[in-house]
Amino acid sequence: MVTTQPTASHFINGDYVEDTAGEVIDVIYPATGEKIAQVHAATPAVIEQALESADAAQKEWARWSGTERGRVLRRAADIIRERNRALSILETYDTGKALQETLYADATSGADALEYFGGLAGSLTGEHIQLGADFAYTKRVPLGVCVGIGAWNYPTQIACWKGAPALACGNAMIFKPSETTPLCALKIAEILVEAGLPAGLFNVVQGMGAVGAALVEDPRVAKVSLTGSVPTGKKVYAAAAAHMKHATMELGGKSPLVIFDDANVENAVSGAMLANMYSTGQVCSNGTRVFVQKGVKDAFLKRFEERCAAIKLGDPLDEETHLGPMVSDAQINIVLDYIAKGKAEGATLICGGERLERDGFYVAPTVFADVTDGMTIAREEIFGPVMAVLDFDDEDEVIARANDTPYGLSAGVFTNDITRAHRVVDQLEAGTCWINTYNLAPVEVPFGGVKASGVGRENAKAAIEHYSEIKSVYVGMTPVDSAY
Ligand code: NDP
């Protein structure tokens, strides 16, 4: 049995820190609705401690060579892999996601990020520019103290996706998890210190939005990276802009998944399953507007319904379980409200559509067909296991409709026509596109959105651009030529 009560609420300057004066945040196990731990929101004194220690530690860390920094990150990755099962169970307690998933997609994905950016750290170089006898060179320098603010759907992964590139580049990070899932990031902080990370470089402070906002406002902070909703993103981006700070915004989406008549139906059904049901539908890049060409609609819906009936929904700690509950009471109510709107606005309910009669926040995998572009469930991000199927006739029409959204996080296409696959993807307005698969996000590939879905990129070499900046140095080798 895992102890879910952490040693203390915060992790600062290499150790656990408590301040019981902060507001109590109850940690609820989504599978039962029971309280399994409690933490306190950071008080101004705790926030100050985190900022001071990060600011002091960063200057020394920046002097380490990239190889030395990378070694620490890679060691942390190894420890995470050794403890994958315990970390995955904790992730399941924090989020309610099925252990069958968390064993493969959470701590392991965090370890991938630490390993990847640890490997890259030693190769972060500038360039030499010859200018006749003179020359210039550029250096890639860290930004300073970075703030990471996380959503509740991937608490371990988000902490690592932000922490790993920040640390690799020589920055310090203060991470504020979502108040809904405060447990996992503390373990990452603990492991980083065990791996040799000097105190103060990866601090975790708990709290609601106000704690995140206080961190972003502080003059010692150079950058903020947020994973969250578009409305929060607009606030945080504006706060960063007011102080001319760097910002990465990984926000929500309403991504299209386009299935052409010639697609392999079984693959398309699997893709749509991953795009809508994985993590009980709580994935930002989900392909929730599934456009199905009319010739394949019946076969697709029939097979999807059969496969839905085989989904094992239940105790997320049972490794046979495919899907666990929604993360919280608040989130299940949002999802049930959207389901009610889908029914009221005339979509055809194929399966699911109700809350399960049991403890915890369980909703049945839900599929609506005959959804039209104007319906609420086709326009707004639901963040639950609710798939909307829309019909289409031809390619130009579906591209225009797929792009008719303020969002632009992801998109997918299933077709066996290779030319069409690339032609369509070329026109889809999205930061990440998948052809004949969906929702794979390995650390080697840049991830992020266009339009309202965000700015900047996480993962891959692209993330280095967002956690460092270039300093140019011009070197005069000849007498200074001045006309006056
Ligand atoms: P929210 O936007 O509600 O919150 C995100 C984080 O921001 C939380 O830690 C929250 O604190 C904090 N926050 C809220 N207000 C402020 C503020 N004014 N200043 C600083 N920080 C603030 O998102 P959810 O947690 O509900 O997560 C779901 C959303 O995240 C979905 O829209 C989803 O699409 C998006 N998402 C995007 C991903 C991507 O990579 N593009 C990946 C995963 C999710 P608290 O909630 O504790 O009060």
Residues whose N, C-alpha, C, O or C-beta is under 5 A from the ligand:
A	BS01	NDP	I149 G150 A151 W152 N153 K176 P177 S178 E179 T180 G207 M208 G209 G212 A213 T227 G228 S229 V230 T232 K235 V236 E250 L251 G252 G253 C284 S453
